[in-house]
Amino acid sequence: MINPTIEESWKSVLWDQFQMPYFTDLKNFLVEEKRSHKVFPPGPMIFRAFNSTPFEKVKVVILGQDPYHGDGQACGLSFSVPEGVTVPKSLQNIYKELRDDVGFIIPVNGNLQKWADQGVLLLNATLTVRAHTAGSHQRHGWETFTDCVIQRLSEQRTGIVFLLWGNYAIEKQRLIDTSKHYVLKAPHPSPLSASRGFFGCRHFSKTNEILASLGKFPIDWQL
């Protein structure tokens, strides 16, 4: 980890986690990984989701599992890739559902920064990965950290819409107080499961209906 910085409101909310032994172990693990492997995303992008969407501005959470592990793909935002990088299959399916749900015009790029700027926390459960090795940084501490992120949002905020896609994300509902937040669940948008209920879930229009009912600005999903 190349001393990534994290936005001030998140630093305050998560300060105790940075002092925990597990986080020290995680940093040491990443130092060792970088000595012999390429690690994605680049250090300055590891906390990009937090730097893009301050704690008090989070309106929606879209939870992914791992960063993309191909060259140039991982950018610190779940499901997003930089402009100029081929749009991954899962994101293509998200775009198709957006098109059918809200009349979204499918773009040529996969940069979701505009969503993050509007209060959509694009959070991966694991924030780093070894190049070309899916799941390689799981169970080294990141999940403890990001579970705490979800819990702190649940405890200290109200009226957040959590979009949980796939069994891995749905399992995180245990961290969310559903008496004060909203949880929308569907199969994962990957080609293996999108046709089992992700297509037709209408999570994007439903999210905006919830936000409107709370007196909040809806998300402009168009990129």
C-alpha positions, 0 to 999 in steps of 0.5 A: 500500500503506497500510503493511500489517503482517505477522505476526512469524514471516512478517516474520522468514522474509521480511525479505530480500524486503522489502529487495529492489529488486523489492519497492520497485518493487512498493510504488511501483507500488501507490502509483501505482495508488491515485492513479487507481484503486480497489485491492482488497483494502483495505491492512490486508487485503493480508497477511491470509492471513499474519496469520491463519496464522503460519509455524509453524502452516501445515498446508495451503496452498490457492493461488489466483491473483488476489483477486476484483476486484468491489466488496467481494469481496476480503478477503485470503484466497484463494477467500474473501469477507466475510459478506454478499457473494454466494458466487462460483461457484468457492467454490460448487463448492468447497462442493459438493465438500466436501458430497460428500466430507465431508458438509459443510453448505453455508453461506450465506456465503463467509467462510473465516476458520475454515480460516485459523485452523486452519492453512490458508494461503489464499494468492493468487499476486497479493495485490492487483488493480485494481477490476473488472480481472482480472489487472491486478496480475500481473507487478509483483512479487507472484508473486516474493514469493509464490513465495518464500513457497512456497519458504520453506515447502518448505525450512523446514517438513515435512509440509505439504499443498499443494492445487493447483487448475488449471494456474496453481497446478499449475505451482507444484509446481516450488517444492515439495520433494515428498520432504518435503511432499504435493501434491494436484492437480486442475482449477480449481473454476471453472464452466469446469473443475470438471466435468473432475476437481475434482468427485470429487477428494476433496482435503478428506478426503485432506488430513485422512487425511494430517494424521492419518497425521502425528499432526496435528489434521485440519481441521474444514472445516465453517464 
